[in-house]
Amino acid sequence: MLLFDDVSFVQAQHLPLDDLWLFLPVGYLVTIAIETPVLLAGLARAVPFRQRLWLGIWLTACTYPIVVLVLPALLWVYPREVYLLVAETFAPAAECALFWLAWRGAGFATGAWVRSFAAIVIANLASFGIGELLAAYGWFGLF
């Protein structure tokens, strides 16, 4: 069973999946409110403003359910630090890959790619940092 060999049935029954599903829409809205301004300012100027705005919504929509629903279920038996390391590595890496797939034919110069990838990483770091701050004050005590 690969990843589930060390997870007992009783332990798996206590995953807070209902809480995670309730958290998903709220956390998603907070995340795009944090990340979208960073992407608006940081993505390559060759990307039109409306598309930068759309990318702020779309990139998070692609990765957020995995970070909030899938990874906690897969990494339930590990310390929180393992979850954070995996989730906060996965999200910007996947979003950079999605951005590259969407814009690979745009003829960007190397600097535009670097700028865009850096903006995606910074946006994710910003949402992670603010999320940790909110969690520290008990606003989202799910993780």
N, C-alpha and C positions, 0 to 999 in steps of 0.2 A: 504493500500500500504506500510505499515511498514516504511522503511527508507526514502521513497520519499514523505511522507505526507507534510513535511514542505518546499519542493522545488517547486517553481512555475515553470510553463512551460517556461516562458520567461527567467528566471534565468538559467534553465537547457540548454537552447539554446546557452548560452554564455560560456559553458565549452570550454576550449582551447584544445579539443581532437585532432585536426589536429596538433597542436604544440607538444602535448604529443607523438603522433605517430612518428613525426619527431625526437623528442628527444630520443625515445626508443633505437635505435641502437647505437647512440653515447654514451649515458649514460651507456648502457650495457657494451660497450667496455671499457669505463673508469672504471666502477665498477669492472670488472674482472681483469683489470690491477692493481687495488689497492688490491683487496681481494685475488687473487690467490697467490701472494708471501707470504702473511700471512698464508694461508692454507698450502702452501708447507713447510713452516718452522714449523708450529704449530700442524698440525694433527698428530695423533698417528703414531709412527714409523712402526707399523704393517701394515699401509696402504702404499702400494708401491708408489714410486714417480710418475709414470705415472697415477696412479689412483688419487693421490692427485691433480695432474695437471687437470685431467678431472673433479674432484669435484669442483675445482675453477671455471670452466666454467658451469657445470651442475647445481650446487646449485643456482647460481645467475640466470640462465636461468629459473628456476622453480619459483622463487619469484619475480624477477624484473618486469615482465609485470603486476603483481598484484599491486606492489608498485607504478608503474609509470602510469598505465592506469586505473585500477579498483578503487583503494583507492581514488585517487583524484576525481573521478566521484561520489563515494559514500559520500565523506566527503566535498564536494564542499561548503556547507553552513556553515561549521564550521571554526573556526580560524586555521591558518596554524599550530599552536602548536599541535592541536588535530590530524591533519594529520600526523605530524612528530612522535608523540607518538605512534599512531596506526601502522604506517608503519615501524618504527624502532623497534617496539616490534614484529610485525608479521614476518619480514624478518629473524632475527636470530632464532626465535622460530620454524618457518617452516623449515628452513635449518637444524637445529639440529634434528628435527623430521625426515626429509628426510634422513639425514646421518644415524640416528639410524635404519631406515627401511632398508637402503642399506647394513649396516654392522652388524645388530643384530646377525647374525649367526657366526660372526668372532671370538667369544670367547675372546673379549677384556677384560682386567682387568679393574677394576673401574677407575684406574688412567688414562688409555688410553681414556676412555670415557670422563672423566673430561677434559683432555688435548684437545681432539678434539672439545668438545662443547665450551670450552673457546676460542679456535682458531677461531671457527665460529663466536662467539660473537665479538671478537676483530677485525676480518676481517670486519664485518658489521659496527662496530664503526669507524674503519679507513675510510671506504668508505663514511660513513655519514659525518664524520668530514671534510674530503677533499672536499666532495660535497658541504658542507656548506661554506667552504673557497672559492671554485670556484664561488659559487652563490653570495657571498659577493662582489666579484670583477667583477660581471656581466658576467661571462662566460656562465652560464646556467640560465638566469633569468626567468625560467618558473614557479617556485613554490614560 
